């Protein structure tokens, strides 16, 4: 069983610190990425590039994390409050879901969904 609390903490901490290298070290070399920018992509380099562009555009930070997982801890959903700025500079606060799929404690999929 994966340690979902440890993974939650490390992922959210790395995102808020803009430490994309620390996050990349926790993911599989061919990690599947979606919801961060347009379309989907694969790989650590693509993840770092997408995250850098995303945070440059929104300066988003995440808090109020609620972790949910399957019985084995291989599929984790983290509900967060995302606070940032739109391209026009208006501040926002909205719910987002970060979906993480794990295999042997390594992140194999990372997806970000905006709540309605």
C-alpha positions in Angstrom: 0.0 0.0 0.0 1.3 3.4 -1.0 1.8 6.0 1.7 -0.8 8.5 0.5 -0.2 11.1 3.2 3.5 11.2 2.4 2.8 11.5 -1.3 0.1 14.1 -0.8 2.5 16.2 1.3 5.4 15.9 -1.1 3.4 16.7 -4.2 1.6 19.7 -2.8 4.8 21.0 -1.1 6.8 20.7 -4.4 4.0 22.4 -6.4 3.7 25.3 -4.0 7.5 25.7 -3.8 7.8 25.4 -7.6 10.3 22.7 -7.1 9.6 20.8 -10.3 12.8 18.8 -10.0 11.7 17.3 -6.7 8.3 16.4 -8.2 10.0 15.0 -11.3 12.2 12.8 -9.0 9.0 11.1 -7.7 7.5 10.3 -11.1 8.1 7.6 -13.6 10.2 8.6 -16.6 7.2 8.2 -18.8 4.6 9.7 -16.5 1.3 10.5 -18.2 0.2 14.1 -17.8 -3.2 15.7 -18.4 -5.1 18.8 -17.3 -1.9 20.9 -17.0 -2.0 23.0 -20.1 -3.7 21.8 -23.3 -4.0 18.1 -24.2 -1.9 15.4 -22.7 1.8 14.5 -22.7 4.3 12.0 -21.3 7.6 12.2 -19.5 9.5 14.1 -16.8 10.7 16.8 -19.1 7.2 17.5 -20.4 6.0 17.6 -16.8 8.6 20.2 -15.8 7.8 22.3 -18.9 4.0 22.1 -18.4 4.2 23.0 -14.7 6.6 25.9 -15.4 4.2 27.4 -18.0 1.1 26.7 -15.8 2.6 28.5 -12.7 4.0 31.3 -14.8 0.5 32.0 -16.1 -1.5 31.6 -12.9 0.9 31.8 -9.9 -1.3 29.3 -8.3 -0.9 27.8 -4.8 -2.7 24.9 -3.2 -4.2 24.5 0.3 -7.0 22.8 2.2 -5.9 19.4 0.8 -8.3 16.4 1.3 -6.8 13.1 0.3 -8.9 10.2 -1.0 -7.6 6.9 -2.2 -8.6 3.4 -3.2 -8.1 0.6 -0.7 -4.5 -0.2 -1.9 -3.5 3.5 -2.2 -2.6 3.2 -5.9 -5.1 5.7 -7.1 -5.2 9.0 -5.1 -7.4 12.0 -5.5 -6.4 15.2 -3.7 -9.0 17.9 -3.5 -7.4 21.3 -3.0 -8.3 24.9 -2.9 -6.4 26.6 -5.7 -5.6 30.3 -5.3 -4.1 32.3 -8.1 -4.5 35.0 -10.7 -6.1 34.9 -14.2 -4.2 36.1 -17.2 -6.0 39.4 -16.7 -4.7 39.7 -13.1 -8.0 38.9 -11.3 -7.5 36.8 -8.1 -9.4 33.6 -7.9 -10.0 30.7 -5.4 -11.5 27.5 -6.8 -11.6 23.8 -6.1 -9.3 21.5 -8.1 -8.8 17.8 -8.1 -5.3 16.4 -8.5 -5.4 12.7 -9.6 -2.3 10.6 -9.0 -1.8 7.0 -10.1 1.0 5.1 -8.4 2.9 1.9 -9.2 5.3 0.7 -6.5 5.3 4.1 -4.9 6.2 5.9 -8.1 3.8 8.4 -9.8 2.7 7.1 -13.2 -0.1 9.5 -13.9 -0.7 13.1 -12.8 -3.9 14.9 -13.9 -5.4 18.2 -12.7 -9.1 18.9 -13.0 -11.0 22.1 -12.2 -14.2 21.7 -10.2 -17.3 23.3 -11.4 
